[in-house]
Amino acid sequence: MKNKTVIPIGPFHPLQEEPEFFELVVEGEKVVDINVHLGYNHRGIEKIAESKTFDQMVFLVERICGICSTSHPIANCNAVEEIAGIEIPERAKYIRSIIGEMERLHSHLLWLGLAGHFIGYNTLWMWAWKYREPILELFEAVTGNRNHYAMMKPGGVLRDIKEEDIAPLLKGLNEVEKKIGMLTKAALDDPVLAARLKGVGVLSKEDAIAYCAVGPTARASGVDIDVRRDEPYAAYGLVDWQVITQEGGDVLAKTVVRLLECFESIKIIGQCLERLRKVRGEIAVKVKEIPPGEGIGHHEAPRGETFHYVRSDGSNTPVRLKVRAPTYVNLPTCKVTVPGESVADATLILASIDPCYCCTERIITINNKTGQRELRGEDLLRLCRKKTERIRRKLEK
Amino acid sequence: MLANIFYFIVFPGFLFTAVIGLLASWVDRKVTARIQWRVGPPWYQNFVDFFKLLGKETIVPKAAKKTGFLLAPLIGLIGVTLVSLILWRMNLEPNISFMGDVIVLIYLCMLPSLAIIIGGSASGNPLAALGASREMKLVLADELPFIIAIFTPLVRIASIRIGSIVLYQQANGMMLTHHLSSFIAFIVAFLCMQAKLTLAPFDIPEAEQEIMAGPFIEYSGPPLAIFKLTRSMMLFTMPVFLITMFLGGLRFEGWSILWSIVKYLLILVLIILVKNTNPRLRIDQSLRFFWLRLFPLALIGFVLALLGL
């Protein structure tokens, strides 16, 4: 038997911005086995939720993840609304879909950049993130925040998308679409990139089903699942769009699925915005009390199906919240995709399921001489509002 | 004797190469930053980095072989200094060239890679060992086409002295534009140089996202500074090697000073562009690339040179 070495990826590693530990058992460059150790980042969210009211819980679950920060609130609201048997107003449905799809756009671009970074293509990384920036600015203009949009609440949405915001949003998305189109073409036509991505880490359709993979990871293996279509919520049943699938199952197929999904997202947002012009009325129904019962909420997050289970005993706080994030089910697929590949590909395959990263920090400025913080919370808030104003003015021009 | 020490330490040896090399690395960082829509560092950034590292603690891991671990950076540094010294002396005074000096140069060019392999293997870290083994494979891959490509113009003028190729080009114009064989050889040598500089798409040995800088993972303080300096100096000497062989050499009389600088900057920017428009290849892919694509190409160039083209 040849010598086996263990190559650690994690708990702290340039590949993972979050602590996760992968043990690669290698023979030379070839990976023969992989062990996954999770649980370095336990924050007790489910326990904390039990001490919060239903409205506060949405605020809490929004902080589970910085990138898919609206997926958890949507799933959570769906669950609470199922308990209470509430049908949200039509206008709120469109707004939920718009925010959810804009999140998918920026999340997929973020992933594309990271994937580029992981194969040493830093130019692609910077370009993808440059093109992601306008989407975050649109978010700031519409919701007031780049991340953690705080738009959802049980019964509807917290803020309306105003009539005068619709035109700049459409224009901004139009530009984003052009840039994503350019990026897609550049990324998919590059022969060197294709050499690195094609046939790497193939997840067969059978394995994808056996491991219960979700989201783009499953769809790239030809498994035609999408919660948005299979169990329509928000406005997904009311607009026209397609589920993107690919047959390859390799990293290239995952890339293609994500890139093409961006165009579907833009299509959904465009239709929703057009409908918003016609549909008037409330943006939320009043939720008096949550009866005892259980509810399940799904949302197709950028990484796959986010699942929330909420149980209520009739009081104003839930007795149980259970969250299942998509990465949790997608991660075990590396057991079949990684062994047999080289170390160089292993990192890329691990990244190809798009594990969730948190990246929401702003800034701290410290005066060098006095060591005091120059900007306190209120200053930052003021700066934030100023910048939001500036972005809004720019968009309205 | 004193003159020789001056040549080695000040000009055109260590100090000169180090300063220009660090500036060249700044050009690399700045151009890369502009391509990626970033601002990039100020011109003195690499000097600051270097002196900062010199002031840091040197940590030798328990599992490391101490002598090899600490000597390796010096081997690389001496190698690249000698390459620079020989190249510049030959360019400035072609007549002191000796028989077979190009062979010496090719050997010395290997030293930095050898240093990385020794240092990586001596540091006792599995990631460093993996990096060292990748470096070894990369050297095996790029060395053969590189040697053939470098010998192509020499075969064309039937001499193995650097001095004679410099003189030949001064009299007849640069090899690259006048001979088809040299043109092919230049392309091969350029891509091999990219691998020797371990820049993308061949930055496989130190792939930061896979094996966290590979051989350098355990290095800190002055030894790391020396490794970084060696890399920067390579970024200066390797293009000079190519300019000497294919682009008419470097001359320091009148307007040719400017022309020499322009030639160097052109090659540097070309290197940076290739680096920034390619993802990192896998080691098996680069092996296949060098042996199955570049080696036959280099052979074609060599045969053409034998035929007198």
Interface residues (C-beta under 8 A of the other chain):
Chain A: T5 V6 I7 H13 P14 L15 V26 G28 E29 G116 H117 F118 I119 G120 Y121 N122 T123 L124 W125 M126 W127 K130 D190 V192 L193 A195 R196 S342 V343 A344 D345 A346 T347
Chain B: T32 I35 Q36 W37 R38 P126 L127 A129 L130 S133 R134 A200 P201 D203 I204 A207 E208 Q209 E210 I211 M212 N276 T277 N278 P279 R280 L281 R282 I283 D284 Q285
